Amino acid sequence: MADRPPGVPESAEEISIAGFNRFVGPLYRLTDEEDGAVKRFVFVAIDKHMNAAGTVHGGMLMTLMDAAMSQSARSGTKATGSNTVSLTCDFVGPGRLGDVVEARVRVTRRTRTMVFLSGELRVGERVLLVGTGLWKIVTES
């Protein structure tokens, strides 16, 4: 197992194992909070995540939120996958080089095939992004 970046606990599970997420990661899943109601994910901002203005690229922040919500939508189900239907993000503050950016996601409503979620990205108490999303659950027949 590769060494974790500073700020990422050894207990964190890497989730950027395939496709696009391999190139933007590493992304990690952290221990849930509030009896499993809050799903947590994290990445550490390095050079490849920065934009020309010297802050974390908005696309990287949205990528973390998309991955975190997708994983959260499938959590606790027998789903074989999930598809993003809608992801709305509002940028609140900038991320900086070296920041440990944490996603905190909640399922707000679940139907048989759809999951509604809300979340935020934070560095400590500083909020970078708030978002809502809708995911379609996919199960193999």
C-alpha positions as CSV (number, residue, x, y, z in Angstrom):
1,M,0.0,0.0,0.0
2,A,1.3,3.4,-0.9
3,D,2.0,6.0,1.8
4,R,-0.9,8.3,2.6
5,P,-0.5,12.0,2.1
6,P,-0.3,14.0,5.3
7,G,-3.8,14.5,6.8
8,V,-5.2,11.2,5.4
9,P,-5.5,8.5,8.1
10,E,-4.1,5.0,7.4
11,S,-7.6,3.7,7.9
12,A,-8.9,5.6,4.8
13,E,-9.8,3.4,1.9
14,E,-8.7,4.6,-1.6
15,I,-11.7,4.8,-4.0
16,S,-9.9,6.1,-7.1
17,I,-9.2,2.7,-8.4
18,A,-10.4,2.9,-12.0
19,G,-11.1,5.3,-14.9
20,F,-11.1,9.1,-14.6
21,N,-10.8,9.0,-10.8
22,R,-7.4,7.3,-11.1
23,F,-6.1,10.3,-12.9
24,V,-7.5,13.0,-10.6
25,G,-7.0,11.0,-7.3
26,P,-6.1,9.7,-5.0
27,L,-9.5,10.0,-3.4
28,Y,-10.3,8.3,-0.1
29,R,-13.3,7.2,1.9
30,L,-13.2,8.0,5.6
31,T,-15.1,6.6,8.5
32,D,-18.8,7.6,8.5
33,E,-20.1,9.9,11.2
34,E,-23.5,10.3,13.0
35,D,-24.3,6.6,13.0
36,G,-23.7,6.3,9.3
37,A,-25.8,9.3,8.3
38,V,-22.8,11.3,7.1
39,K,-20.5,9.7,4.6
40,R,-17.0,11.2,4.4
41,F,-14.4,11.4,1.6
42,V,-11.2,13.3,1.2
43,F,-8.3,14.3,-1.1
44,V,-5.2,16.4,-0.6
45,A,-4.8,19.3,-3.0
46,I,-1.5,19.0,-4.9
47,D,-0.1,20.8,-8.0
48,K,-2.2,18.9,-10.5
49,H,-5.4,20.0,-8.8
50,M,-4.7,23.8,-9.0
51,N,-6.0,26.3,-11.5
52,A,-4.1,29.3,-13.1
53,A,-5.3,31.5,-10.2
54,G,-3.5,29.3,-7.7
55,T,-6.5,27.7,-6.1
56,V,-8.0,24.3,-6.4
57,H,-9.8,23.9,-9.7
58,G,-13.6,24.0,-9.5
59,G,-13.7,20.8,-11.7
60,M,-11.7,19.0,-9.1
61,L,-14.0,20.1,-6.3
62,M,-17.0,18.9,-8.4
63,T,-15.3,15.6,-9.1
64,L,-14.9,14.9,-5.4
65,M,-18.5,15.8,-4.8
66,D,-19.7,13.6,-7.7
67,A,-17.6,10.6,-6.5
68,A,-18.7,11.1,-2.9
69,M,-22.4,11.3,-3.7
70,S,-22.2,8.3,-6.1
71,Q,-20.6,6.2,-3.4
72,S,-23.1,7.5,-0.8
73,A,-26.1,6.7,-3.1
74,R,-25.0,3.1,-3.4
75,S,-24.2,2.7,0.3
76,G,-26.4,0.2,2.1
77,T,-28.0,-1.1,-1.1
78,K,-27.3,-4.1,-3.3
79,A,-26.8,-1.7,-6.3
80,T,-24.2,-2.6,-8.8
81,G,-23.9,1.0,-9.9
82,S,-25.4,4.4,-9.9
83,N,-25.7,7.2,-12.5
84,T,-25.5,10.9,-11.9
85,V,-28.8,12.5,-12.9
86,S,-28.2,15.9,-11.5
87,L,-25.4,17.6,-9.6
88,T,-25.7,21.2,-8.6
89,C,-22.7,22.9,-6.9
90,D,-22.2,26.3,-5.4
91,F,-18.7,27.5,-4.8
92,V,-18.3,29.2,-1.5
93,G,-14.6,29.6,-0.9
94,P,-11.2,28.7,-2.5
95,G,-9.2,25.6,-1.8
96,R,-5.4,26.0,-1.5
97,L,-2.3,23.9,-2.2
98,G,-1.9,21.3,0.5
99,D,-5.5,21.5,1.8
100,V,-7.1,18.3,3.0
101,V,-10.5,18.7,1.3
102,E,-13.2,16.7,3.0
103,A,-16.6,15.8,1.5
104,R,-19.5,15.3,3.9
105,V,-22.6,13.8,2.2
106,R,-26.1,12.9,3.5
107,V,-28.9,11.0,1.8
108,T,-31.9,13.2,2.1
109,R,-34.5,10.9,0.4
110,R,-34.4,7.5,-1.2
111,T,-36.9,5.8,-3.5
112,R,-36.6,2.4,-5.1
113,T,-34.5,3.7,-8.0
114,M,-33.5,7.3,-7.1
115,V,-31.4,8.8,-4.3
116,F,-31.4,12.5,-3.3
117,L,-28.3,13.8,-1.6
118,S,-26.8,17.0,-0.1
119,G,-23.3,17.7,0.8
120,E,-20.5,20.1,1.4
121,L,-16.7,20.3,0.9
122,R,-14.7,21.6,3.8
123,V,-11.2,22.3,4.9
124,G,-11.6,22.2,8.7
125,E,-14.5,24.5,9.4
126,R,-14.0,26.5,6.1
127,V,-16.6,25.6,3.5
128,L,-15.5,25.4,-0.1
129,L,-18.6,24.1,-1.9
130,V,-22.2,23.1,-1.1
131,G,-24.1,20.7,-3.4
132,T,-27.2,18.7,-4.0
133,G,-27.6,15.8,-6.3
134,L,-29.9,13.1,-7.7
135,W,-28.6,9.6,-8.5
136,K,-30.3,6.7,-10.3
137,I,-29.6,3.3,-8.7
138,V,-28.6,0.5,-11.1
139,T,-29.1,-3.1,-10.2
140,E,-28.3,-6.1,-12.4
141,S,-31.3,-8.3,-13.1
